[in-house]
Amino acid sequence: MSDDAAELSTIELATELTAAWLGNANTRASAEDVPAFLQSIHAALTALATPAVAATASPEPATPGHVPAVTVRRSLASKDHLISLIDGKPYKTLRRHLSTQGLTPEEYRARYGLKPDYPMVAPAYSEARRAMAKKIGLGRKPGQGVKASAAPPAPKAPRGRPKKAE
């Protein structure tokens, strides 16, 4: 297709789109808005048509970035595990997996465009570790006991043999 034919088709398409836009009963446009809208539609269509022609003319393929194995939403779908965007396999914690791939959590997040608060540990695994740490008393200051329950502790029973009466 020649450049004149491509230019003509984008003008025709822009005109048809503008006519359809004006024909919509929900569109409220004044006469001054129509030329500006027509120009913006034509510019958008021209921009869309230009890279397509340039891409087909270029014989060398574009270098792809890192394509995730699964979507981010799918990687966080389960509370029991996280699915790696690198290989699509489930992990309770991604840190060891990332270290075998030669990545840090920050590099992993940057590679796939993830937010800084993207978790590296599955929620269920994190909760299990938290419960275990609380049970053994980690995180308390020295001398601080377990919180007392509502009932006072029962008095201790005497230890050893009862004393002889004299």
C-alpha positions as CSV (number, residue, x, y, z in Angstrom):
1,M,0.0,0.0,0.0
2,S,1.4,3.4,-1.0
3,D,1.8,6.3,1.4
4,D,-1.0,8.2,-0.4
5,A,-3.4,5.3,0.0
6,A,-2.4,4.9,3.7
7,E,-2.9,8.7,4.2
8,L,-6.3,8.6,2.5
9,S,-7.4,5.6,4.6
10,T,-6.5,7.3,7.8
11,I,-8.4,10.4,6.7
12,E,-11.4,8.4,5.8
13,L,-11.2,6.4,9.1
14,A,-10.9,9.6,11.1
15,T,-13.9,11.1,9.3
16,E,-16.0,8.0,9.9
17,L,-15.0,7.9,13.6
18,T,-15.9,11.6,14.0
19,A,-19.3,11.1,12.2
20,A,-20.0,8.2,14.6
21,W,-19.0,10.2,17.6
22,L,-21.3,13.1,16.5
23,G,-24.1,10.6,15.7
24,N,-24.1,9.3,19.3
25,A,-27.1,10.7,21.2
26,N,-25.1,11.0,24.4
27,T,-22.4,13.2,22.8
28,R,-22.9,16.9,23.4
29,A,-20.5,18.8,21.2
30,S,-20.5,22.3,19.8
31,A,-19.5,23.2,16.3
32,E,-16.1,24.5,17.6
33,D,-15.3,21.1,19.1
34,V,-15.6,19.1,15.8
35,P,-12.4,20.2,14.0
36,A,-10.3,19.7,17.1
37,F,-11.7,16.3,17.6
38,L,-11.2,15.4,13.9
39,Q,-7.6,16.5,14.1
40,S,-6.9,14.6,17.3
41,I,-8.4,11.4,15.9
42,H,-6.4,11.8,12.7
43,A,-3.2,12.3,14.7
44,A,-3.9,9.2,16.8
45,L,-4.6,7.1,13.7
46,T,-1.5,8.3,12.0
47,A,0.6,7.5,15.1
48,L,-0.9,4.0,15.2
49,A,-0.2,3.4,11.5
50,T,3.4,4.7,11.5
51,P,5.0,2.3,14.0
52,A,3.2,-0.7,12.4
53,V,4.9,0.1,9.0
54,A,8.3,0.7,10.7
55,A,8.0,-2.5,12.6
56,T,7.3,-4.6,9.5
57,A,10.1,-3.0,7.6
58,S,12.7,-3.8,10.3
59,P,14.1,-7.3,9.8
60,E,15.6,-7.7,13.3
61,P,13.3,-8.8,16.1
62,A,12.9,-6.6,19.1
63,T,14.6,-7.8,22.2
64,P,12.0,-9.0,24.7
65,G,12.2,-8.0,28.3
66,H,11.6,-10.4,31.1
67,V,8.2,-11.9,30.6
68,P,6.6,-13.2,33.8
69,A,5.6,-16.9,33.8
70,V,2.2,-16.0,35.5
71,T,0.4,-12.8,36.3
72,V,1.0,-10.9,39.5
73,R,-2.5,-11.5,40.6
74,R,-2.1,-15.2,40.1
75,S,1.2,-15.2,41.9
76,L,-0.5,-13.9,45.1
77,A,-3.7,-16.0,44.7
78,S,-2.9,-18.6,47.5
79,K,-2.2,-17.9,51.1
80,D,-0.2,-21.1,51.3
81,H,2.4,-20.2,48.7
82,L,3.7,-17.5,46.3
83,I,4.1,-18.4,42.6
84,S,7.4,-17.2,41.2
85,L,7.2,-14.9,38.2
86,I,10.5,-16.4,37.0
87,D,9.5,-20.1,36.6
88,G,5.8,-20.3,37.7
89,K,6.5,-22.7,40.6
90,P,5.1,-22.3,44.1
91,Y,7.3,-21.3,47.0
92,K,6.6,-20.6,50.7
93,T,9.4,-18.0,50.6
94,L,11.0,-16.5,47.5
95,R,14.3,-15.4,49.0
96,R,16.1,-18.6,48.6
97,H,14.7,-19.1,45.1
98,L,15.8,-15.6,44.1
99,S,19.3,-16.2,45.5
100,T,19.7,-19.3,43.3
101,Q,18.7,-17.1,40.3
102,G,21.2,-14.4,41.3
103,L,18.6,-11.8,42.3
104,T,17.8,-9.8,45.3
105,P,14.2,-9.0,46.3
106,E,14.7,-5.4,45.1
107,E,16.0,-6.6,41.7
108,Y,13.2,-9.1,41.4
109,R,10.6,-6.3,42.1
110,A,12.3,-4.0,39.6
111,R,12.5,-6.6,36.9
112,Y,8.8,-7.3,36.9
113,G,7.6,-3.8,37.9
114,L,6.3,-4.8,41.3
115,K,5.4,-2.5,44.1
116,P,7.9,-2.2,47.0
117,D,5.5,-3.9,49.4
118,Y,5.2,-7.1,47.2
119,P,5.6,-10.0,49.7
120,M,8.6,-12.4,49.6
121,V,7.0,-14.8,52.1
122,A,3.6,-16.6,51.8
123,P,1.0,-15.2,54.4
124,A,0.3,-18.7,55.9
125,Y,4.0,-19.4,56.3
126,S,4.6,-16.0,57.9
127,E,1.7,-16.5,60.3
128,A,2.9,-20.0,61.3
129,R,6.4,-18.6,62.0
130,R,5.0,-15.7,64.0
131,A,2.9,-18.1,66.1
132,M,5.9,-20.3,66.8
133,A,8.1,-17.4,67.8
134,K,5.4,-16.1,70.1
135,K,5.0,-19.5,71.7
136,I,8.7,-19.8,72.6
137,G,8.8,-16.2,73.8
138,L,10.8,-14.5,71.2
139,G,10.4,-10.7,71.0
140,R,9.9,-10.1,74.8
141,K,12.3,-8.1,76.9
142,P,14.3,-9.9,79.6
143,G,12.3,-10.4,82.8
144,Q,9.0,-9.9,81.1
145,G,6.8,-12.9,81.5
146,V,3.9,-14.1,79.5
147,K,0.9,-11.9,80.0
148,A,-1.1,-13.0,83.1
149,S,-4.5,-14.6,82.5
150,A,-7.6,-13.2,84.1
151,A,-7.6,-15.7,87.0
152,P,-4.8,-15.4,89.6
153,P,-2.4,-18.4,89.7
154,A,-3.3,-21.2,92.1
155,P,-1.2,-21.4,95.3
156,K,1.7,-23.9,95.1
157,A,1.3,-27.2,96.9
158,P,3.9,-27.9,99.5
159,R,6.8,-29.9,98.2
160,G,8.5,-32.9,99.8
161,R,7.4,-34.9,102.9
162,P,5.1,-33.5,105.4
163,K,6.9,-32.4,108.6
164,K,6.7,-34.7,111.7
165,A,4.5,-33.5,114.4
166,E,6.5,-33.1,117.7
